[in-house]
């Protein structure tokens, strides 16, 4: 996921890697991302044919980004970051906020205890106005108030802060 984030939004070696793979696996902005929600996980099908998957119990934070990188400049994205796998790879999914089935994803995320809708709304407003934005964390495991955590369902144990 991290290497694809670098290709999509830029990074240390993203420019050379992206130019080498542009014809092979470049995601086209006019092609849809497709979000599928299941009881235990989220699956994002990318336009380049790849697929990202994240178990809900492994979700650690939800980040909103308004891209600076062409051809996605000014487009709002969600970056769902999960726990690190035993093999050292980071779990996660990246999806634009206009993906197929994005409303169902937003409904699920808004139900997380402590989800900051105002931060997401600000990112969406910036995207509509053609502005870019630094990443904002709309939700992070363990960041919910004590009352929110106490009111969580059986999955509340997953709200404990993760150890780095």
Secondary structure in CASP SS format (residue, H / E / C, confidence):
PFRMAT SS
TARGET T0000
AUTHOR 0000-0000-0000
METHOD secondary structure of the structure
MODEL  1
X C 1.00
X H 1.00
X H 1.00
X H 1.00
X H 1.00
X H 1.00
X H 1.00
X H 1.00
X H 1.00
X C 1.00
X C 1.00
X C 1.00
X C 1.00
X H 1.00
X H 1.00
X H 1.00
X H 1.00
X H 1.00
X H 1.00
X H 1.00
X H 1.00
X H 1.00
X H 1.00
X H 1.00
X H 1.00
X C 1.00
X C 1.00
X C 1.00
X C 1.00
X C 1.00
X C 1.00
X C 1.00
X C 1.00
X E 1.00
X E 1.00
X E 1.00
X E 1.00
X C 1.00
X C 1.00
X C 1.00
X E 1.00
X E 1.00
X E 1.00
X E 1.00
X E 1.00
X C 1.00
X C 1.00
X C 1.00
X C 1.00
X C 1.00
X E 1.00
X E 1.00
X E 1.00
X E 1.00
X E 1.00
X H 1.00
X H 1.00
X H 1.00
X E 1.00
X E 1.00
X E 1.00
X E 1.00
X E 1.00
X E 1.00
X E 1.00
X E 1.00
X C 1.00
X C 1.00
X C 1.00
X C 1.00
X C 1.00
X C 1.00
X C 1.00
X C 1.00
X C 1.00
X E 1.00
X E 1.00
X E 1.00
X E 1.00
X E 1.00
X E 1.00
X E 1.00
X E 1.00
X E 1.00
X C 1.00
X C 1.00
X C 1.00
X C 1.00
X C 1.00
X E 1.00
X E 1.00
X E 1.00
X E 1.00
X E 1.00
X E 1.00
X E 1.00
X C 1.00
X C 1.00
X C 1.00
X E 1.00
X C 1.00
X H 1.00
X H 1.00
X H 1.00
X H 1.00
X H 1.00
X H 1.00
X H 1.00
X H 1.00
X H 1.00
X C 1.00
X C 1.00
X C 1.00
X C 1.00
X C 1.00
X C 1.00
X H 1.00
X H 1.00
X H 1.00
X H 1.00
X H 1.00
X H 1.00
X H 1.00
X H 1.00
X H 1.00
X H 1.00
X H 1.00
X H 1.00
X C 1.00
X C 1.00
X C 1.00
X C 1.00
X E 1.00
X E 1.00
X E 1.00
X E 1.00
X E 1.00
X E 1.00
X E 1.00
X E 1.00
X C 1.00
X C 1.00
X C 1.00
X C 1.00
X C 1.00
X H 1.00
X H 1.00
X H 1.00
X H 1.00
X H 1.00
X C 1.00
X C 1.00
X C 1.00
X H 1.00
X H 1.00
X H 1.00
X H 1.00
X H 1.00
X H 1.00
X C 1.00
X C 1.00
X C 1.00
X C 1.00
X C 1.00
END
